[in-house]
Amino acid sequence: MTLHNRLGQRFLPYGANYLDWHDMHELREAIGHGVLFRYQTEDESLASRLERRVAQRLGAAHVLAVHNCTEALRLALISSRPRTGALVHIPAVTFVAVAGAVLSSGLIPVLVDVDESLALDATLLPPDTERVIVAHMEGAAAPVPQGIPYVVEDCAQALGALLPDGRHVGTAGYAGTFSFHHNKVLTSGEGGLLVTGDPAAWATMRDYHDHGSARVPGRYPTWNPDAHYGENLVTSEGVAAVQLQQFRHLDELLDGLERHHELAMGALPARTDLQVLPRAAGDVKISLRFRCESRELRDAAVAALTAHGIANWTLGKYLLPEHPVLTGRRSLYADGFPWTLAPDGPLALSRDGFARTRDLLGRTLCVPLSPELSEQDRILAVKTLRQVLETV
């Protein structure tokens, strides 16, 4: 499909543009071996190869491949050996999967308001905070709080992003989690990664994700003498193969996003009432983020972009203080677990009841960038976007 036919709209999410059957060497290898279970291969499994490659690329000490990022978040929390009902501070602006991971681990989420960049405001955290999840939203590297024992970085939307000190997101805290969902930087439809610098934590994660015991490759089953209960969160060779193919294109994809962003920043209309928010050098430039003067202008921009076939989205869906799971303390357990373990009083930290955050989200608009486009098509896409925004 040509850019002319799609009128500047991103046809496929980021890494999906690089899916190519002729490039699927690892998947052909897995099918050729006839073994899709990672612990049944005779040589190094593709899952292990993926973990090794990711560790090298991100500068991570230990990597574990799992089914999805939500499982990775749960593994990170469970490996910290919490008491049931322990508090976990999470951003008020993030995907509901973060709250779901906390609750399904038998823990209690506490919503923490965000700053102007929509990153968790660490100044609101109480001094006795033990567990906090930081979300690197929209490819932006959020600050990582210091002095907290268990900081989990949710990097689902920010694979490849760098912190100001040059480290990759996911490697600064206790653990980092990544997603290969369809709409993420790279994709295998579903899929997740968990990274940590703590060898003992990694051993616990690896045990728990395979029924509570570290399996010996090629031997089935084998159990540790001190095995504890766990779950089956083991990835397959087929999924790992697709992720390896995707990972080969990470730098190419990041460079394409960077170039598209650079072109857009130099060509978009200079409007004080519709400002494009700057990005840090280490951010993954998955989108242009606009802050409008009013919600009415934001809605008008959404309508104009949509009418011209230009993909866009707003961020209201990420406001957790308004999600029914949290407002209604929903649970499938008959006794309401784990909410039955929650302390009395509100489970939220905000100076104004999230009023400022609601206002910021109501005025924010995102337009995705396209890494796979040629230079000529990037220029055309930016020109089309500029023309539409000038008329709003």
C-alpha positions, -999 to +999 in steps of 0.1 A: +000+000+000+015+034-010+016+064+012-007+082-013-034+055-007-031+056+030-028+095+032-001+094+058-017+068+081+007+043+097-005+011+081+012-014+105+027-009+139+065-003+139+081-038+139+052-054+120+065-035+090+097-056+091+080-090+093+092-109+062+089-146+055+121-146+036+139-132+066+125-158+091+157-179+093+152-188+129+116-198+124+126-221+096+153-235+118+128-243+146+103-259+122+131-279+106+141-293+140+105-302+147+110-290+184+090-260+196+095-265+233+126-246+245+137-272+270+136-301+246+162-289+221+195-308+217+215-276+212+211-241+225+174-232+222+162-202+202+148-188+234+182-190+251+197-174+220+172-146+222+179-140+259+216-139+252+212-114+223+189-092+243+213-092+272+242-081+250+221-054+232+206-039+264+236-044+287+215-066+310+230-092+332+201-117+330+171-120+306+141-143+307+116-148+278+080-152+288+045-151+272+038-114+276+048-083+295+021-087+321+036-120+331+070-104+333+056-077+357+041-105+379+074-124+379+093-093+389+069-086+418+067-123+430+105-127+429+108-099+454+092-123+479+065-099+492+039-106+518+004-109+504-013-075+506+019-056+503+016-022+487+030-015+452+031+021+440+022+025+403+017+055+380-017+069+377-012+071+340-004+037+324-021+006+309-044-013+332-021-044+328+002-028+354-026-028+380-037-062+369-002-076+374-001-062+410-035-076+419-030-110+404+002-113+425-019-108+457-006-073+461-023-039+464-018-011+439-014+025+451-019+051+424+008+078+423+001+110+403+024+120+374+044+151+365+040+173+334+058+146+313+032+121+325+059+101+343+054+089+379+061+118+403+086+102+427+084+132+451+050+119+462+063+085+473+064+080+511+098+073+526+090+037+535+081+027+499+094-008+491+080-015+456+073+008+428+066+003+391+078+030+367+062+031+332+082+044+303+052+055+283+051+064+246+088+056+241+099+082+267+124+073+293+109+082+327+131+090+358+139+059+379+135+066+416+165+059+438+168+044+472+138+020+468+145-017+472+123-029+443+119-006+414+104-024+384+106-006+350+077-012+327+094-008+293+065-022+272+064+009+250+101+019+251+123-010+239+156+007+228+152+039+249+181+052+268+182+069+302+201+102+306+232+083+319+233+061+288+218+029+303+190+012+286+156+015+302+149-017+321+184-020+335+185+007+361+161-008+387+155-042+403+140-055+371+127-044+337+099-057+316+093-056+278+065-064+254+063-078+219+026-072+216+013-062+181+014-025+189+048-023+204+083-014+190+089-050+179+063-076+177+056-113+178+019-108+183+024-115+220+056-120+239+075-106+268+110-102+283+122-098+318+156-084+326+174-081+360+209-075+373+203-097+404+213-133+399+193-146+428+162-128+416+167-142+381+170-178+395+138-173+414+121-159+383+133-188+362+121-213+387+087-198+391+081-194+354+086-232+349+064-248+376+088-237+404+119-256+394+149-249+371+145-274+343+176-289+327+174-286+289+169-319+272+157-337+304+120-338+312+110-334+339+136-325+364+130-308+398+150-290+423+150-306+458+138-272+472+112-266+444+083-243+453+051-239+434+051-219+402+033-215+369+039-223+332+051-191+317+077-206+294+079-191+259+080-213+228+107-217+202+083-204+175+077-171+193+114-167+202+123-172+165+100-144+154+114-122+182+150-129+170+140-118+135+125-087+148+155-079+170+178-079+140+158-048+128+158-029+160+185-004+151+171+001+116+136+007+131+150+032+157+169+051+131+138+053+109+118+067+138+145+092+147+148+105+111+110+108+107+108+127+141+137+150+130+119+159+098+086+166+115+102+188+142+117+209+116+086+213+095+055+214+117+036+247+121+047+270+149+015+273+169+015+284+205-020+269+210-009+234+196+026+226+207+046+195+198+063+183+230+100+179+228+116+145+233+148+136+251+177+123+230+173+088+244+136+085+238+122+061+212+104+084+188+074+063+182+051+093+180+047+131+179+030+142+211+010+174+210-002+195+239-032+216+229-044+248+245-078+234+252-097+201+251-119+216+224-088+222+202-076+187+209-109+172+198-109+194+166-074+182+158-085+146+163-115+151+140-094+167+113-066+141+114-091+112+113-110+128+084-078+128+064-069+092+073-040+102+095-036+078+125-038+094+159-047+086+195-054+102+228-043+091+263-074+091+284-076+053+283-045+053+305-060+072+334-062+045+361-081+065+387-111+062+364-107+025+356-135+002+370-109-023+383-097+003+407-128+025+413-149-006+420-121-028+435-132-056+412-122-092+418-132-126+405-126-141+440-157-147+460-142-129+490-128-100+469-092-110+472-067-093+472-087-061+480-097-077+513-060-071+523-060-035+514-057-009+542-085+015+550-086+048+532-078+059+496-050+041+477-038+072+458-012+099+462-021+132+445-019+168+455-052+177+437-071+145+432-056+140+398-073+172+384-041+185+367-035+151+352-070+149+338-065+183+322-031+173+307-046+141+293-076+159+279-053+182+259-028+157+247-027+141+212-003+116+197+005+110+160+025+079+152+057+080+131+066+054+105+101+039+106+099+020+074+092+049+050+116+061+024+130+097+029+107+109+002+076+093+018+086+107+052+087+142+037+053+137+022+039+124+054+052+154+073+038+178+047+004+161+049+004+164+087+014+200+086-013+209+061-040+193+083-028+209+115-026+244+099-063+242+092-074+232+127 
